[in-house]
Amino acid sequence: MPSTAPPTLPSPGQLGLGTVTNFLDTLGVGSFAVTTAAMKLGRMIPDDEIPGTMNVGHALPTTLQSAIYLGIIAVDPLTMGSMVIAAACGAWFGAGRVSRWPKRTIQRAMAIALLVTAGFITLRQTGVFPSGGDAIGLTGMALVVAVAASGVIGSLVSLGIGNYAPTMAVTYMLGMSPRAVFPVMATSGALMLLVAASRFYRAGRFNRRMALGLALGGIPGVLIAAFIVKSLDVTILLWVVVVVLLYTAALLYHSSRTPEESLA
């Protein structure tokens, strides 16, 4: 008789999603917003498992991304260390709360998170955010602001607000070089995800098969982006992402208003 046990290895589609999202993440687009949209629109997993699955699944590729950028881009150690620690502390707090939320609350919080992310991307696309300076580190009050912002960003990453767009906004306004920001974003992202993933893992609020697909598929995505493509004009792609995020946010909110037994 054929086995009725659920498959344990990720499907090609799950591996492909990991590759594409982490490829885009390495180029600065971010992975959370695209992953959330794909999982919701594709009905891949229950909505309440999306935050935990992203945090667990993207942790390994983001750690690889961090190691690559730290090896090729110079950044001030104090700025790096303080922002990364603040982000990790925020992630610990945020994941601890989100992992205990009911499904309906998670759906509505993710809808808001997607709207916030779409807003950040729109501001970036329209040139509202400054283009950054040439500093590889921050000092004084600028460093205090960056550290405080990192803590807040870390607490929100569990909901699906990726750290790239808001971190770019803060550091560019404070005069940091866009190139120097990449290792900060990648390293804080890696530590945030590892911290948040541990809390979601212990709570069991994630899909193991999908998370494995994101992790295994994400590794080649990072390597291709970092060493082969290196840069890409993503202007049109980002506008497409904004439209998809707005639509996905509307779907999540609609799902949160549906009777519990019908929720996706």
C-alpha positions as CSV (number, residue, x, y, z in Angstrom):
1,M,0.0,0.0,0.0
2,P,1.3,3.5,-0.8
3,S,2.3,5.5,2.2
4,T,-0.2,8.1,3.5
5,A,2.4,9.9,5.7
6,P,2.8,13.6,4.8
7,P,6.0,14.4,2.8
8,T,8.9,15.7,4.8
9,L,11.1,17.0,2.1
10,P,10.3,20.4,0.5
11,S,8.7,20.5,-2.9
12,P,10.4,22.1,-5.9
13,G,8.0,25.1,-5.5
14,Q,9.1,25.6,-1.9
15,L,12.7,25.4,-2.8
16,G,12.1,27.8,-5.6
17,L,10.4,30.3,-3.3
18,G,13.4,30.1,-1.0
19,T,15.8,30.8,-4.0
20,V,13.9,33.7,-5.4
21,T,13.1,35.5,-2.1
22,N,16.7,35.2,-0.8
23,F,18.1,36.2,-4.2
24,L,16.0,39.4,-3.9
25,D,16.9,39.8,-0.3
26,T,20.6,39.8,-1.1
27,L,20.1,42.5,-3.7
28,G,18.3,44.7,-1.1
29,V,14.7,44.1,-2.0
30,G,14.0,42.1,1.2
31,S,12.5,38.7,1.6
32,F,9.7,38.9,4.1
33,A,7.1,40.9,2.1
34,V,7.5,38.7,-1.0
35,T,7.4,35.5,1.0
36,T,4.3,36.6,2.9
37,A,2.5,37.5,-0.4
38,A,3.5,34.2,-2.1
39,M,2.4,32.1,0.9
40,K,-0.9,33.8,1.2
41,L,-1.8,34.1,-2.5
42,G,-0.6,30.5,-3.1
43,R,-2.5,29.2,0.0
44,M,0.7,27.3,0.9
45,I,0.3,27.2,4.6
46,P,-2.2,28.5,7.3
47,D,-1.9,32.2,7.8
48,D,-0.9,31.9,11.5
49,E,2.1,29.8,10.5
50,I,3.5,32.4,8.1
51,P,5.5,34.6,10.6
52,G,7.2,31.6,12.3
53,T,7.9,29.9,9.0
54,M,9.6,32.9,7.6
55,N,11.7,33.5,10.7
56,V,12.8,29.9,10.8
57,G,13.3,29.4,7.1
58,H,15.1,32.6,6.2
59,A,17.5,32.4,9.2
60,L,20.2,30.3,7.5
61,P,20.3,32.1,4.2
62,T,20.5,35.5,5.9
63,T,23.3,34.3,8.1
64,L,25.2,33.3,4.9
65,Q,24.4,36.7,3.4
66,S,25.8,38.3,6.6
67,A,29.1,36.4,6.4
68,I,29.6,37.4,2.8
69,Y,28.9,41.1,3.3
70,L,31.1,41.2,6.4
71,G,33.9,39.8,4.4
72,I,33.8,42.3,1.5
73,I,32.4,45.6,3.0
74,A,34.0,47.7,5.7
75,V,31.7,49.0,8.5
76,D,32.4,50.6,11.9
77,P,32.4,47.8,14.5
78,L,30.7,49.9,17.2
79,T,27.8,50.9,14.9
80,M,27.5,47.3,13.7
81,G,27.6,45.7,17.1
82,S,25.3,48.1,18.9
83,M,22.6,48.0,16.1
84,V,22.8,44.2,15.8
85,I,22.4,43.7,19.6
86,A,19.5,46.1,19.8
87,A,17.8,44.4,16.8
88,A,18.2,40.9,18.4
89,C,16.7,42.2,21.7
90,G,13.7,43.6,19.9
91,A,13.3,40.3,18.0
92,W,13.3,38.3,21.2
93,F,10.5,40.5,22.6
94,G,8.5,40.6,19.5
95,A,8.6,36.9,18.7
96,G,7.7,36.0,22.2
97,R,4.5,37.9,21.9
98,V,3.6,37.0,18.3
99,S,4.1,33.3,18.9
100,R,1.3,33.3,21.4
101,W,-1.2,35.4,19.4
102,P,-4.4,33.9,18.0
103,K,-4.8,33.4,14.3
104,R,-7.1,36.3,13.7
105,T,-4.7,38.8,15.5
106,I,-1.8,37.5,13.4
107,Q,-3.7,38.0,10.2
108,R,-4.6,41.6,11.0
109,A,-1.1,42.3,12.2
110,M,0.4,40.9,9.0
111,A,-2.0,43.0,6.9
112,I,-0.8,46.1,8.7
113,A,2.8,45.0,8.4
114,L,2.4,44.6,4.6
115,L,0.9,48.1,4.4
116,V,3.8,49.6,6.3
117,T,6.3,47.8,4.1
118,A,4.5,49.0,1.0
119,G,4.7,52.5,2.4
120,F,8.5,52.2,3.0
121,I,9.1,50.9,-0.5
122,T,6.9,53.7,-2.1
123,L,8.9,56.4,-0.2
124,R,12.1,54.8,-1.3
125,Q,10.9,54.6,-4.9
126,T,9.7,58.2,-5.0
127,G,13.0,59.6,-3.6
128,V,11.5,60.8,-0.3
129,F,14.3,58.9,1.6
130,P,17.7,60.6,1.3
131,S,20.3,58.7,-0.8
132,G,22.7,58.4,2.2
133,G,26.1,59.8,2.8
134,D,29.6,58.3,2.8
135,A,30.0,57.4,6.5
136,I,30.8,53.8,7.4
137,G,29.7,54.3,11.0
138,L,27.8,56.6,13.4
139,T,28.6,58.4,16.6
140,G,26.9,60.4,19.3
141,M,23.2,61.1,19.0
142,A,23.0,59.6,15.5
143,L,24.2,56.3,16.9
144,V,21.7,56.5,19.7
145,V,18.9,57.0,17.2
146,A,20.1,54.2,15.0
147,V,20.3,51.8,18.0
148,A,16.8,52.7,19.2
149,A,15.4,52.3,15.7
150,S,17.0,48.9,15.4
151,G,15.3,47.7,18.6
152,V,11.9,48.8,17.3
153,I,12.6,47.2,13.8
154,G,13.7,44.0,15.5
155,S,10.4,43.8,17.5
156,L,8.4,44.1,14.3
157,V,10.3,41.6,12.2
158,S,8.3,38.7,13.6
159,L,5.2,40.1,12.0
160,G,6.7,40.2,8.5
161,I,8.0,43.8,8.4
162,G,11.5,43.1,7.0
163,N,14.3,45.1,8.4
164,Y,15.9,46.2,5.1
165,A,13.5,49.1,4.1
166,P,13.2,50.7,7.5
167,T,16.9,50.2,8.3
168,M,17.8,51.9,5.0
169,A,15.5,54.8,5.8
170,V,17.0,55.4,9.2
171,T,20.7,55.0,8.3
172,Y,20.5,56.9,5.0
173,M,18.9,59.8,6.9
174,L,21.7,59.7,9.4
175,G,24.3,59.9,6.6
176,M,25.6,56.3,6.4
177,S,26.9,55.0,3.1
178,P,24.4,52.7,1.3
179,R,27.2,50.2,0.8
180,A,28.1,50.2,4.5
181,V,24.5,49.6,5.4
182,F,24.3,46.2,3.8
183,P,26.5,44.3,6.3
184,V,24.6,46.0,9.1
185,M,21.2,45.0,7.6
186,A,22.3,41.4,6.9
187,T,24.0,40.8,10.2
188,S,21.2,42.3,12.3
189,G,18.7,40.4,10.1
190,A,20.6,37.1,10.7
191,L,20.7,37.5,14.4
192,M,17.1,38.7,14.6
193,L,15.9,35.7,12.7
194,L,17.9,33.3,14.7
195,V,16.6,34.8,17.9
196,A,13.0,34.9,16.7
197,A,13.2,31.5,15.1
198,S,14.2,29.9,18.4
199,R,11.0,31.2,20.0
200,F,8.7,30.2,17.1
201,Y,10.4,26.8,17.1
202,R,9.7,26.2,20.8
203,A,6.1,27.3,20.3
204,G,5.6,25.1,17.3
205,R,4.1,27.9,15.3
206,F,5.7,27.3,11.9
207,N,5.5,24.9,9.0
208,R,8.6,22.6,9.0
209,R,8.5,21.6,5.4
210,M,8.1,25.1,4.1
211,A,10.8,26.4,6.4
212,L,13.2,23.7,5.2
213,G,12.4,24.7,1.6
214,L,13.1,28.4,2.3
215,A,16.4,27.5,4.0
216,L,17.7,25.0,1.4
217,G,16.5,27.0,-1.6
218,G,17.7,30.2,-0.1
219,I,21.4,29.3,0.0
220,P,21.9,29.2,-3.8
221,G,19.8,32.3,-4.1
222,V,22.2,34.2,-1.9
223,L,25.3,32.9,-3.7
224,I,23.9,33.7,-7.1
225,A,23.0,37.3,-6.1
226,A,26.3,38.0,-4.2
227,F,28.8,36.5,-6.6
228,I,27.2,36.3,-10.0
229,V,24.5,39.0,-10.5
230,K,25.9,41.4,-7.8
231,S,23.6,44.3,-8.8
232,L,20.3,44.6,-10.6
233,D,17.9,47.4,-11.4
234,V,14.8,46.5,-9.4
235,T,12.8,49.7,-9.9
236,I,10.0,48.1,-11.8
237,L,10.1,45.0,-9.7
238,L,9.6,47.1,-6.5
239,W,6.5,48.8,-7.9
240,V,5.1,45.3,-8.7
241,V,5.9,44.3,-5.1
242,V,4.0,47.3,-3.8
243,V,0.9,46.3,-5.7
244,V,1.1,42.7,-4.6
245,L,1.6,43.7,-1.0
246,L,-1.5,45.9,-1.0
247,Y,-3.6,43.1,-2.5
248,T,-2.2,40.6,0.0
249,A,-2.9,42.9,2.9
250,A,-6.5,43.2,1.8
251,L,-6.8,39.4,1.6
252,L,-5.4,39.0,5.0
253,Y,-7.8,41.5,6.5
254,H,-10.7,39.8,4.7
255,S,-9.6,36.4,6.1
256,S,-9.5,37.8,9.6
257,R,-13.2,38.8,9.3
258,T,-14.2,35.4,8.0
259,P,-15.6,32.8,10.5
260,E,-12.8,30.8,12.2
261,E,-13.7,27.5,10.6
262,S,-13.3,29.1,7.1
263,L,-10.0,30.8,7.7
264,A,-7.2,29.8,5.3
